[in-house]
């Protein structure tokens, strides 16, 4: 289960983060609460990083030499890479919120 969260759900969470952040931008601008935008990105980033760490720990714990475990180790490595890429995507979407107002057109 630790592998599948980072492999499949981390990219979905990154896309959901983009959708939720876009949906809350209008409200954050109207009410002058940019912290809401930061909160959205922080929640999704924490969830993705937690799944990535679990997959990475599973990758490190799986032996590399055993034949049946080799495919599990490969999938765990791919899950860790997918989760890390998704975390970088969320972080990249969060950076403009630090520099620009939600009302920036």
Long-range contacts (C-beta under 8 A, 24 or more apart in sequence): 2-51, 2-54, 2-55, 2-57, 2-58, 2-76, 2-79, 3-55, 3-58, 3-72, 3-75, 3-76, 3-79, 4-79, 5-51, 5-54, 5-55, 5-79, 6-48, 6-51, 6-52, 6-54, 6-55, 6-79, 6-80, 6-82, 6-83, 7-55, 7-75, 7-78, 7-79, 7-82, 7-83, 9-51, 10-48, 10-51, 10-52, 10-79, 10-82, 10-83, 10-86, 10-87, 11-82, 11-85, 11-86, 13-44, 13-47, 13-48, 13-86, 13-90, 14-44, 14-48, 14-86, 14-87, 14-89, 14-90, 16-44, 17-41, 17-44, 17-45, 17-90, 17-93, 18-93, 20-44, 21-93, 21-97, 25-102, 28-102, 29-101, 29-102, 29-103, 34-97, 34-101, 34-102, 37-97, 37-102, 38-94, 38-97, 38-98, 41-90, 41-93, 41-94, 41-97, 42-94, 44-90, 45-87, 45-90, 45-91, 45-94, 48-83, 48-86, 48-87, 48-90, 49-83, 49-87, 51-83, 52-79, 52-80, 52-83, 52-84, 52-86, 52-87, 55-79, 55-80, 55-83, 56-80, 56-83
